[in-house]
Structures are given as structure tokens and as C-alpha cells.
Amino acid sequence: MSETRPTDPMAEAFQAQRERLRAVAHRMLGSHADAEDVVQEAWLRLSRQDAAAIHNLAGWLTTVVGRISLDVLRSRQARPEASYDDGSSELVVTLDDGPAPEDDAVLADSVGLALLVVLESLRPSERLAFVLHDLFAVPFDEIAQILGRSTAATKMLASRARRKVRTIERPIDVGREQREVVQAFLAAARRGDFEELLRVLDPEVKLTVDTPSGVVVTLGATQVATGARLSADAATHGRAVLVNGRPGVMSWREDGAPLSVLAFTVADGRITGITAVIDPAKLTLMDLPDPA
């Protein structure tokens, strides 16, 4: 998509804000293509405005980008089968051979990608509150206006999101507790222990599966536990890996070709998100370890 060229003062002012706006939209949506579309839509809305009536252009644009991004997130939630940007090729997968690979620079560099994956597990309002406030220092009262909520309620949304995001603050330190929660889930999946699955799954857990037909999203512990057979197969034939610094499982076919990659987000002792890639075409694009 071509970028807006600065041909007048308003266009020049917008161009100066473009990279920041694109960063906001990308953190919100996890998609470069969607972020660019949001920024372009913000420019179209600005071009229809009276520039003299906008006293704080940066704030106005941030609000517009936030609202458009929120609409996109809500649309995704309403259509969970919708296919998103190809983020699977950005996943960093390494064999999990130790409790804390302190010298693994690849994992340390993956914190930005890990954050995007964790953000996918948040509700749209939580994601907006966290991204705008914690990552871009937008005041809570401005975020509250975007969400149509009180400032106090907006602070609570950000706090709830912050607790979930804490799992990737140290991407190279996958703690024993996180591993134990994932292993408990996989063991329960193998046994078909529905009650144990519900115990280790967050009630609002989100399962995202990248299939040959597109991305399929399942929401809620009951639904995820019901469809846990994929995880059971991976647990039986797979090997522990780190995916963007998070605990995961990878399995291979008999000929050594990758079969699946699963990554788990764990917060407060429960699994809040599972990302699975089973599309052979997507797996081919990823830089994956060979089977032992």
C-alpha cells in the first residue's frame, strides 16, 4: 500500500506521526497489513477534518487509531474463524533442553513477538487499555473515552491485562511452575481427564489453531477442553520446546517433517492461551529445530 505523501501541512504533520501510529496499531492487532490499513483509514478521516479544530493532533490520531483497532478486534472476536496476518512464520522455536537457557540471545530477542502472542489472549478492551497506557503512555482518562467506560474501570482493565502479560517479562526464564501447568494439561489431555483440563485452563482461555483452511479460534475452557485431542497427540509424540520464550511442544512426522507446534501462555497457574500451528505450508516457512 502506498504511503501518504506530505503535500500540505496536514499531510506533513500526519507523516510525522505515521510510524508511531503504525506501531500502536501493530501492537493492537498483531498484523502488519491490518496496522497499515488502520493507519491509512486514520489518514482518510483526518483529511475530512478541519485541521484548525484539532488542538492536539497526536492525541486525536491516537484516539482514532485506537477506536479503529478496537473495531477490528471486536470484529475478529465475532468471526473467530477469520484468518489473520501470517504471524506463524515469526515464531521462534528452540528445543527446551534446560530450565533457563541464560545465554540464548535468540529467545531474548523474541520478547516483542512473545508479547504479541500474549496480547492475542486478551479481550479487546483489555488489549487496548494495556497497549495504549503501558506501551504508549496514553492517559487513562483518554483511553476511557475510547472505550466508553469510566477511568476507574479502564484502570482495572489494564491491571487485568498486565497480570497476563507478566508471563513474558522474562522470555528466557520459563519457570518450573509454567512447565508443570503445561505438563498437567498435556497429561490430562492424554487421559481424557476433563475435570483436570478445566482445572488448569483459565475460564477465558483462547485456543488459536493455524490450519490449512485458515485460522480457527476457540474461546472458553469448556470448549478448549472438549477439543484437546490435538494436544494429546502432540504430548504423546512431541518434544518440549520454547516458542518465543514460552513453554511449548513440537512433533514431527516419521520422515522428519514438522507435524505441529503448540505454544502455551500461563498466568497465575492457569493456561490463558494456546497457539497451535498445524498447517504444513506455514510450518515450512518457520525456522524449526530438527527431531532429535
Phi, psi and chi 1 to 4 in degrees:
 res  aa     phi    psi   chi1   chi2   chi3   chi4
   1 MET       -  131.7 -178.6  177.9  -64.7      -
   2 SER   -71.8  147.8   61.0      -      -      -
   3 GLU   -88.4  154.1  -63.9 -157.8   -7.3      -
   4 THR   -68.7  128.5  -55.1      -      -      -
   5 ARG   -92.6  135.5  -65.0 -178.1  177.8  178.6
   6 PRO   -72.9   95.9   24.6  -31.0      -      -
   7 THR  -107.1   -6.1   56.6      -      -      -
   8 ASP  -152.7  169.8   55.9   50.6      -      -
   9 PRO   -56.0  -39.4  -27.6   35.9      -      -
  10 MET   -65.6  -42.5  179.1 -178.4  -72.8      -
  11 ALA   -65.5  -38.4      -      -      -      -
  12 GLU   -64.1  -42.6  -69.6  179.0   -5.0      -
  13 ALA   -64.2  -40.4      -      -      -      -
  14 PHE   -65.3  -42.5  177.4   82.7      -      -
  15 GLN   -59.8  -35.3 -165.7   67.6   18.6      -
  16 ALA   -66.6  -23.4      -      -      -      -
  17 GLN   -97.4   -9.2  -63.6  -72.6  -32.2      -
  18 ARG   -57.1  -49.8  175.7 -179.2  -77.3  -84.7
  19 GLU   -63.1  -40.0  -71.8  -56.0  -43.2      -
  20 ARG   -65.4  -42.7 -176.9 -177.3   64.7   84.6
  21 LEU   -64.3  -39.5  -63.3  173.4      -      -
  22 ARG   -64.9  -37.3 -171.6  154.2   39.5 -160.3
  23 ALA   -65.1  -42.2      -      -      -      -
  24 VAL   -60.3  -48.8  170.7      -      -      -
  25 ALA   -65.0  -36.8      -      -      -      -
  26 HIS   -68.6  -40.6 -175.6 -119.6      -      -
  27 ARG   -63.3  -34.9  -71.7  -61.2 -165.6 -168.6
  28 MET   -71.4  -40.1  -76.0  -72.0  -62.3      -
  29 LEU  -109.1  -18.9  -57.7  174.0      -      -
  30 GLY    66.4   20.9      -      -      -      -
  31 SER  -139.4  122.4  162.3      -      -      -
  32 HIS   -65.0  -41.3  -68.5  -69.5      -      -
  33 ALA   -65.0  -46.0      -      -      -      -
  34 ASP   -64.8  -38.1  -74.3   -8.4      -      -
  35 ALA   -62.2  -42.8      -      -      -      -
  36 GLU   -64.0  -39.6 -173.6   59.6   44.8      -
  37 ASP   -62.9  -40.8  -72.3  -14.7      -      -
  38 VAL   -64.5  -43.4  166.4      -      -      -
  39 VAL   -63.6  -41.0  171.5      -      -      -
  40 GLN   -64.8  -39.0 -167.6   64.2   18.2      -
  41 GLU   -64.9  -37.6  175.0   62.7   22.7      -
  42 ALA   -61.8  -40.4      -      -      -      -
  43 TRP   -64.0  -41.5  160.1 -112.5      -      -
  44 LEU   -61.9  -40.1  -67.3  175.4      -      -
  45 ARG   -68.0  -38.5  -64.8 -170.7 -174.4 -173.5
  46 LEU   -65.3  -39.2  176.4   62.5      -      -
  47 SER   -65.0  -18.4   65.6      -      -      -
  48 ARG   -94.5    1.3  -63.7 -167.8  -68.0  -96.2
  49 GLN   -97.4  158.6  -64.1  -68.3  -42.6      -
  50 ASP   -83.4  110.5  177.5    6.1      -      -
  51 ALA   -57.6  -32.8      -      -      -      -
  52 ALA   -67.3  -21.2      -      -      -      -
  53 ALA   -85.9   -7.6      -      -      -      -
  54 ILE  -100.8  109.2  -58.6  176.1      -      -
  55 HIS   -87.0  -25.5  -57.3  -66.1      -      -
  56 ASN  -132.2   90.7  178.8   -2.2      -      -
  57 LEU   -62.2  -43.3 -180.0   62.0      -      -
  58 ALA   -60.6  -44.8      -      -      -      -
  59 GLY   -66.2  -40.2      -      -      -      -
  60 TRP   -62.8  -46.1 -172.0   91.0      -      -
  61 LEU   -65.9  -39.5  -73.4  169.8      -      -
  62 THR   -62.1  -40.7  -60.0      -      -      -
  63 THR   -63.2  -44.6  -63.2      -      -      -
  64 VAL   -63.9  -46.7  170.0      -      -      -
  65 VAL   -62.4  -40.4  166.3      -      -      -
  66 GLY   -61.2  -44.1      -      -      -      -
  67 ARG   -68.6  -41.1  -75.0  175.0  174.6  163.0
  68 ILE   -64.9  -43.7  -61.3  172.4      -      -
  69 SER   -62.4  -39.5  -61.9      -      -      -
  70 LEU   -62.3  -40.6 -171.3   62.2      -      -
  71 ASP   -62.3  -40.3  -71.9  -18.2      -      -
  72 VAL   -64.4  -44.1  172.8      -      -      -
  73 LEU   -62.5  -42.7  -72.1  175.3      -      -
  74 ARG   -66.7  -35.2  -73.1  170.2  173.2  166.6
  75 SER   -65.2  -39.7  175.9      -      -      -
  76 ARG   -61.6  -42.8  -74.2 -180.0 -178.9  178.0
  77 GLN   -65.0  -34.4 -163.5  171.8   57.2      -
  78 ALA   -74.8  -23.8      -      -      -      -
  79 ARG  -125.1   71.8  -63.2  179.1  -66.2  107.5
  80 PRO   -62.4  -15.0   23.1  -33.9      -      -
  81 GLU   -83.1   -6.7   73.6  -77.6   -0.1      -
  82 ALA   -62.8  144.2      -      -      -      -
  83 SER   -87.2  132.7  177.7      -      -      -
  84 TYR  -100.5 -176.5  -52.7  144.7      -      -
  85 ASP   -60.9  150.4 -164.9   40.9      -      -
  86 ASP   -74.5   81.3  179.6   18.3      -      -
  87 GLY   -90.3   -9.0      -      -      -      -
  88 SER   -64.3  -32.4   58.1      -      -      -
  89 SER   -69.2  -13.8   60.4      -      -      -
  90 GLU   -88.6   -7.1  -62.9  179.4  -21.6      -
  91 LEU   -67.5  135.5  -63.0  178.7      -      -
  92 VAL  -103.0  114.2  179.1      -      -      -
  93 VAL  -117.1  125.1 -178.3      -      -      -
  94 THR  -135.3  151.9   57.7      -      -      -
  95 LEU   -63.7  138.1  -65.8  177.0      -      -
  96 ASP   -93.5   87.1 -174.8    5.4      -      -
  97 ASP   -98.8    0.1  -67.6  -34.4      -      -
  98 GLY  -159.1  166.7      -      -      -      -
  99 PRO   -70.4  -27.5   24.6  -33.7      -      -
 100 ALA  -159.8   90.4      -      -      -      -
 101 PRO   -71.9   85.6   26.3  -31.6      -      -
 102 GLU   -64.7  -25.0  -62.5  176.9  -10.1      -
 103 ASP  -101.6   14.7  -62.3  -34.2      -      -
 104 ASP   -85.9   95.0 -164.8  -22.4      -      -
 105 ALA   -67.4  -29.2      -      -      -      -
 106 VAL   -61.7  -43.4  174.3      -      -      -
 107 LEU   -67.5  -38.9  -72.3  177.9      -      -
 108 ALA   -61.6  -37.0      -      -      -      -
 109 ASP   -74.9  -12.2  -70.6  -18.9      -      -
 110 SER   -88.3    5.7   72.5      -      -      -
 111 VAL   -59.8  -37.8   62.0      -      -      -
 112 GLY   -63.4  -42.6      -      -      -      -
 113 LEU   -66.9  -39.6  -63.2  173.9      -      -
 114 ALA   -61.8  -39.8      -      -      -      -
 115 LEU   -60.6  -43.4  176.4   59.9      -      -
 116 LEU   -60.6  -40.0  -72.4  176.8      -      -
 117 VAL   -64.9  -43.5  175.6      -      -      -
 118 VAL   -64.3  -40.1  174.0      -      -      -
 119 LEU   -60.6  -28.2  -69.8  178.4      -      -
 120 GLU   -63.1  -22.5  -76.3  -69.6  -18.0      -
 121 SER   -84.3   -6.3   69.5      -      -      -
 122 LEU   -88.0  153.1  -56.4  179.2      -      -
 123 ARG   -68.8  154.6  -68.7  179.9  173.9  179.3
 124 PRO   -52.6  -44.5  -30.3   37.2      -      -
 125 SER   -67.2  -37.6   54.4      -      -      -
 126 GLU   -64.4  -43.1  -67.4  175.3  -18.4      -
 127 ARG   -63.3  -44.8 -173.9  162.5  179.6  165.6
 128 LEU   -63.8  -44.5 -178.4  116.6      -      -
 129 ALA   -61.9  -43.9      -      -      -      -
 130 PHE   -68.8  -48.8  173.3   81.0      -      -
 131 VAL   -61.7  -49.6  167.7      -      -      -
 132 LEU   -67.7  -41.2  -69.0 -173.8      -      -
 133 HIS   -81.7  -53.7 -177.8  -92.8      -      -
 134 ASP   -77.0  -31.0  -74.4   44.5      -      -
 135 LEU   -99.4  -26.9  -57.9 -174.3      -      -
 136 PHE  -127.2    9.7  -65.3   94.8      -      -
 137 ALA    56.9   33.8      -      -      -      -
 138 VAL   -78.4  130.3  177.4      -      -      -
 139 PRO   -59.9  148.7  -23.2   34.3      -      -
 140 PHE   -62.2  -33.9  -83.0  122.7      -      -
 141 ASP   -65.9  -32.1   55.6  -10.9      -      -
 142 GLU   -73.0  -39.4  -64.8 -178.6   19.2      -
 143 ILE   -64.8  -38.0  -57.9  172.0      -      -
 144 ALA   -60.2  -36.8      -      -      -      -
 145 GLN   -66.2  -36.9  -66.8  178.8   13.5      -
 146 ILE   -65.2  -42.0  -61.9  174.6      -      -
 147 LEU   -81.9  -17.0  -67.5  173.0      -      -
 148 GLY    71.5   32.5      -      -      -      -
 149 ARG  -126.3  172.2  -57.2 -164.9 -177.4 -164.1
 150 SER   -74.3  161.1   67.9      -      -      -
 151 THR   -62.4  -40.2  -60.4      -      -      -
 152 ALA   -62.6  -43.7      -      -      -      -
 153 ALA   -65.0  -36.5      -      -      -      -
 154 THR   -66.5  -39.3  -57.7      -      -      -
 155 LYS   -61.8  -38.1  -71.3 -179.2  178.5  179.3
 156 MET   -66.6  -38.2  -69.3 -179.5   63.9      -
 157 LEU   -61.5  -45.2  -73.1  171.6      -      -
 158 ALA   -64.4  -38.4      -      -      -      -
 159 SER   -64.7  -42.1  177.0      -      -      -
 160 ARG   -64.8  -41.3 -170.4  157.7   59.0 -133.0
 161 ALA   -65.0  -39.1      -      -      -      -
 162 ARG   -61.5  -37.4 -159.0  173.8  -65.2  121.2
 163 ARG   -63.4  -38.0  -72.8 -163.9  -62.2  -89.8
 164 LYS   -72.5  -35.5  -63.6  178.6 -178.4  179.1
 165 VAL   -74.6  -20.5  171.8      -      -      -
 166 ARG   -57.0  -21.5  -79.4  175.5 -173.5  160.2
 167 THR   -64.8  -19.0   58.6      -      -      -
 168 ILE  -112.7   12.4   58.2   97.4      -      -
 169 GLU   -63.4  -30.0  -73.3 -177.8   -8.0      -
 170 ARG  -121.8   82.6  -68.4 -177.1  177.3  179.5
 171 PRO   -63.7  -20.9   24.0  -33.3      -      -
 172 ILE   -96.7    2.9   63.1  173.1      -      -
 173 ASP  -118.5   79.6 -177.0   13.4      -      -
 174 VAL   -81.9  105.4  179.5      -      -      -
 175 GLY   -70.0  163.8      -      -      -      -
 176 ARG   -61.4  -36.0 -177.9  174.5   61.1 -177.6
 177 GLU   -63.3  -42.3 -179.8 -176.8    0.9      -
 178 GLN   -61.8  -44.1  -68.0 -174.0   41.4      -
 179 ARG   -62.5  -41.3  -75.5 -173.2  175.2   87.9
 180 GLU   -64.3  -39.1  -71.1  176.3  -11.2      -
 181 VAL   -63.8  -44.4  170.9      -      -      -
 182 VAL   -64.3  -43.8  170.3      -      -      -
 183 GLN   -63.6  -36.9  -70.2  -57.0  -43.5      -
 184 ALA   -64.1  -39.9      -      -      -      -
 185 PHE   -64.1  -46.5  170.3   82.6      -      -
 186 LEU   -65.0  -39.5  -64.8  173.2      -      -
 187 ALA   -64.9  -41.3      -      -      -      -
 188 ALA   -65.8  -35.7      -      -      -      -
 189 ALA   -65.6  -39.7      -      -      -      -
 190 ARG   -63.4  -40.8  -78.2 -164.6  -58.4  -92.7
 191 ARG   -81.1  -14.6  -60.1 -168.8  -53.5  -91.0
 192 GLY    72.1   30.1      -      -      -      -
 193 ASP   -85.0   92.0 -171.3  -21.4      -      -
 194 PHE   -61.9  -42.6 -168.0   77.0      -      -
 195 GLU   -64.5  -39.5  -67.3  -59.4  -38.2      -
 196 GLU   -68.0  -36.8  176.5   64.4   10.3      -
 197 LEU   -60.2  -44.6  -72.4  169.9      -      -
 198 LEU   -64.4  -31.2  -67.2 -179.7      -      -
 199 ARG   -67.6  -36.5 -172.5 -172.6   70.7   79.7
 200 VAL   -95.2   -7.5  -63.4      -      -      -
 201 LEU   -96.1  135.8  -70.2  170.3      -      -
 202 ASP   -65.9  141.4 -175.2   88.8      -      -
 203 PRO   -55.0  -28.7  -26.5   35.3      -      -
 204 GLU  -105.9   26.1  -61.7  175.9    1.0      -
 205 VAL   -57.6  147.0   63.1      -      -      -
 206 LYS  -122.5  123.4  177.8  179.0  179.4  179.8
 207 LEU  -106.1  121.7  168.1   63.6      -      -
 208 THR  -116.2  118.7  -56.4      -      -      -
 209 VAL  -116.6  121.2 -176.0      -      -      -
 210 ASP   -90.8  103.5 -158.5  -22.9      -      -
 211 THR  -108.4  168.5   76.4      -      -      -
 212 PRO   -59.5  -23.1  -26.5   35.7      -      -
 213 SER   -92.0   -3.5  -57.8      -      -      -
 214 GLY   128.5 -173.6      -      -      -      -
 215 VAL   -89.4  128.4  175.2      -      -      -
 216 VAL  -115.9  128.5  178.5      -      -      -
 217 VAL  -114.9  132.5  177.1      -      -      -
 218 THR  -119.7  131.8  -57.0      -      -      -
 219 LEU  -116.1  137.9  -57.4  173.6      -      -
 220 GLY    99.5  143.0      -      -      -      -
 221 ALA   -62.3  -41.5      -      -      -      -
 222 THR   -62.9  -45.0  -59.5      -      -      -
 223 GLN   -67.5  -41.7  -70.1   75.1   13.7      -
 224 VAL   -66.7  -42.5  171.4      -      -      -
 225 ALA   -63.4  -37.1      -      -      -      -
 226 THR   -63.7  -35.7  -59.5      -      -      -
 227 GLY  -102.5   33.2      -      -      -      -
 228 ALA   -82.5    8.0      -      -      -      -
 229 ARG   -61.9  -36.2 -175.8  177.8  -58.7  -83.1
 230 LEU   -58.1  -44.6  169.4   65.9      -      -
 231 SER   -66.1  -34.8  -59.4      -      -      -
 232 ALA   -64.0  -42.8      -      -      -      -
 233 ASP   -62.6  -42.3  -66.4  -19.8      -      -
 234 ALA   -65.9  -37.3      -      -      -      -
 235 ALA   -66.0  -35.1      -      -      -      -
 236 THR   -73.9  -40.0  -57.6      -      -      -
 237 HIS  -111.9    0.8  -55.1  -69.4      -      -
 238 GLY  -101.2 -178.4      -      -      -      -
 239 ARG  -133.5  145.6 -178.7  172.3  177.4 -175.7
 240 ALA   -65.2  134.1      -      -      -      -
 241 VAL  -136.3  168.8  -66.4      -      -      -
 242 LEU  -109.8  128.2  -65.1  174.7      -      -
 243 VAL  -116.9  108.8 -176.5      -      -      -
 244 ASN    52.2   38.1  -71.8   -5.3      -      -
 245 GLY    82.1    2.4      -      -      -      -
 246 ARG  -107.1  154.2  -62.5  179.5  -62.0  142.4
 247 PRO   -65.4  139.6   22.8  -32.7      -      -
 248 GLY  -154.2 -178.3      -      -      -      -
 249 VAL  -138.4  135.5  177.4      -      -      -
 250 MET  -124.5  141.9  179.6  175.5  176.1      -
 251 SER  -129.5  155.1   58.9      -      -      -
 252 TRP  -125.0  156.7  -65.9  -95.5      -      -
 253 ARG   -78.0  171.0  -58.7 -177.4 -172.8  -83.1
 254 GLU   -61.0  -29.0  -68.6 -175.8   -0.3      -
 255 ASP   -86.2    5.5   61.3    1.4      -      -
 256 GLY    91.1   -4.2      -      -      -      -
 257 ALA   -74.0  143.5      -      -      -      -
 258 PRO   -65.0  137.6   22.3  -31.8      -      -
 259 LEU  -103.6  -44.1  177.0   62.5      -      -
 260 SER  -162.3  154.3   65.7      -      -      -
 261 VAL  -131.1  127.8  173.0      -      -      -
 262 LEU  -120.3  136.8  -83.1   70.2      -      -
 263 ALA  -127.9  140.0      -      -      -      -
 264 PHE  -119.0  136.8  -62.1   83.6      -      -
 265 THR  -105.7  124.0  -58.6      -      -      -
 266 VAL  -119.4  130.3 -179.6      -      -      -
 267 ALA  -141.5  132.6      -      -      -      -
 268 ASP    54.4   39.1  -62.1  -32.1      -      -
 269 GLY    79.0    9.0      -      -      -      -
 270 ARG  -135.3  155.2  -73.3 -171.2  169.0 -174.0
 271 ILE   -82.6  120.0  -64.7  171.1      -      -
 272 THR  -101.1  -17.3   59.5      -      -      -
 273 GLY  -156.6  143.3      -      -      -      -
 274 ILE  -131.2  127.1  -54.5  173.0      -      -
 275 THR  -113.9  126.7  -59.6      -      -      -
 276 ALA  -126.0  134.5      -      -      -      -
 277 VAL  -118.2  116.5 -178.1      -      -      -
 278 ILE  -125.3    1.7   61.1  172.9      -      -
 279 ASP   -76.3  114.8 -179.4    2.8      -      -
 280 PRO   -55.4  -36.4  -24.7   34.9      -      -
 281 ALA   -65.4  -41.0      -      -      -      -
 282 LYS   -69.9  -39.8  -61.3  -68.3  180.0   63.4
 283 LEU   -62.6  -35.0  -70.1  168.3      -      -
 284 THR   -63.5  -32.7  -59.4      -      -      -
 285 LEU   -76.0  -19.2  -64.9  174.5      -      -
 286 MET   -84.4  149.3  -61.2  167.4   63.8      -
 287 ASP   -87.7   96.4 -175.9   12.2      -      -
 288 LEU  -113.2  149.4  -61.2  171.2      -      -
 289 PRO   -71.2  154.6   25.9  -34.0      -      -
 290 ASP   -81.0  155.5  -66.3  -35.0      -      -
 291 PRO   -65.8  147.1   22.1  -32.9      -      -
 292 ALA   -67.8      -      -      -      -      -
